[in-house]
Amino acid sequence: MSPAQSLSRAAKVAAAPLRRPDTYQSPDTQPLPVRVYEGDGRIMVAAPMPGLEPHDISVSVAGDHVTIHGVLRGPRQDDRHLSVAEWAVGPYHRDLTLLQPVDGTRANATYGNGVLVLALPKAEPGKRARATRFTLDVVSPTRGSHVGHTGLNLRRTTTSAQRLNQKDVAKHATDHRSAAPLKSAKPATQPKPAAPSAKRAGQPKPAVPSIKRATQATFARSRRSPAAPVTA
């Protein structure tokens, strides 16, 4: 098979309609690598699905089986003269078998930066988890979420209930800030005027007449005034 025929076949495979999923990777979809790990009573699954919008992704959970699917976007993306066709924007598909059953009705999912992350609470022993399928709600054109549990105790909730709770918390915080009394600002204290100093730089000292000058002035006044007559 020539390189041109190989590229043409890869383009047709990427654009072909999705077949019914089975317990293996469908040849009509791209391989979807995943990372699976455990923590806090949950099993976490992360899968890169670049180029999709949140509503393009669907997740199915049934016991220990998880199916992730992302539809093909831009069906005409292959109507070009491709030099290399190693990747396309969908379709993505992956079937997983986990080490133990999980509760899909309490599953959380987030999609951002082209990566889907699932948080799947482990099923309670002795209880059969109900099979469920969900899609993601759009937060922004490239971000989405689905909420099934909240808190450290993994309490059951829904996406709409979680959004209402977040709005109530934000409203309560706003009301609390507006009702809080404003602290009165203390008036600025004026600096006390400095006490006059006895000695100021650059000012001459007051002249103090000496005793000699005072005596001379008194003698001059006595010579100018007539002497009082002496009576016998």
C-alpha positions, 0 to 999 in steps of 0.5 A: 500500500502506497503512502497516499493510499494509507493516508486516504484510508486513515482519513476514511476511518476517521470520518466513518460512522461509529459502530455499536460499541463493544468491549474492545476499541472500535477500529472506526474510532481513535485510540483513547488513552486513559489514566485510572487511579483511586483516592478518597473512596472514588475511582478517577479516570482521565482521558484526553479528548481535544477539540470537542465541546462539552455536549459532544461527550457522553459517559455510560456507567454500569457496575464496573464497566465505563464507556466514554464516547466523543462524537466526530466534529467537523465531518469535512475536516478530511476533505483536504489534501492531507500530508499526514493524518495521524489524528482527527477531532473525534470520534473518540471511544473507550470501554473500560473495566474497573477493578470494582463496581462504582455508583454511576448515579453519583458520578462527577465529570469535568472537561477542560483543556481538552481532558475529561476527568471522571470521579466515580464513587465506589459502590456500597458493598452488597448494593447493585449500582444502577446503570446510568448515562449522562452528558456534560453541561456547558460551562463555556465553549470549551469547558463542561461539567456534570455533578452527581456528588459533593462533599467529603462524604460524597453526598448525592446531588445534581448539577442544577442543585449544585449551581443553586447552592453556589448562587445562594452562597454567593448571594449570602456573602454579598448580603453579609458584606452590604449589611456589615457596618462601615468602620468610621475613620478616625480623624487625622490628628494634627501635629502639636505646634512645637514650643518656641525655642529660646534659641533659634538659629539665625536670629540675633540675641536681644540687646541687653544694656550694660550697667555702665550705659544705664548709669551714663543715661541717668547722669545725663538726664539729671544734668538737664533737669533743674535742681529743686530749691532748698528751703531752710 
